[in-house]
Amino acid sequence: MSVIYILILVSLCVAIIFLAVFFLAVKKGQFEDDETPAIRMLFNDHINKNKEQELKN
């Protein structure tokens, strides 16, 4: 029965750590731009082709 208390304590500690990391990520602005990554894949080839052309010239 004491093992279950240890497991509950460890799981609570891990949950608190994940919650703290999540709040730090939100505070630093990791989740502010949620539209650009979906659009970026559409323009990636165009940007790479321009860079290749600039390097050739």
C-alpha positions as CSV (number, residue, x, y, z in Angstrom):
1,M,0.0,0.0,0.0
2,S,2.9,2.3,0.6
3,V,4.0,1.9,-3.0
4,I,0.8,3.5,-4.3
5,Y,1.5,6.6,-2.1
6,I,4.9,6.9,-3.6
7,L,3.5,6.5,-7.1
8,I,0.9,9.2,-6.5
9,L,3.5,11.5,-5.1
10,V,5.9,11.0,-8.1
11,S,3.0,11.4,-10.6
12,L,2.0,14.7,-8.9
13,C,5.6,15.9,-9.0
14,V,5.9,15.1,-12.7
15,A,2.5,16.8,-13.4
16,I,3.6,19.9,-11.6
17,I,6.9,20.0,-13.6
18,F,5.0,19.6,-16.9
19,L,2.6,22.4,-15.9
20,A,5.4,24.7,-15.0
21,V,7.2,24.1,-18.3
22,F,3.9,24.7,-20.1
23,F,3.4,28.0,-18.4
24,L,7.0,29.0,-19.1
25,A,6.5,28.2,-22.8
26,V,3.3,30.3,-22.9
27,K,5.0,33.2,-21.1
28,K,7.9,33.2,-23.6
29,G,5.4,33.2,-26.5
30,Q,5.9,29.8,-28.0
31,F,2.2,29.4,-28.8
32,E,1.4,32.9,-30.1
33,D,1.8,32.3,-33.8
34,D,-0.4,29.3,-34.6
35,E,-1.1,30.2,-38.2
36,T,2.4,30.6,-39.8
37,P,3.6,27.0,-39.4
38,A,0.7,25.8,-41.4
39,I,1.3,28.3,-44.2
40,R,5.1,28.0,-44.1
41,M,5.1,24.6,-45.8
42,L,3.4,26.2,-48.8
43,F,6.1,28.8,-49.4
44,N,9.2,26.8,-48.4
45,D,10.0,25.5,-51.9
46,H,9.6,29.0,-53.3
47,I,12.1,30.4,-50.8
48,N,14.6,27.6,-51.4
49,K,14.5,28.1,-55.2
50,N,15.1,31.8,-54.8
51,K,18.1,31.1,-52.5
52,E,19.5,28.6,-55.0
53,Q,19.2,31.1,-57.9
54,E,20.9,33.8,-55.8
55,L,23.8,31.4,-55.1
56,K,24.2,30.5,-58.8
57,N,24.4,34.2,-59.8
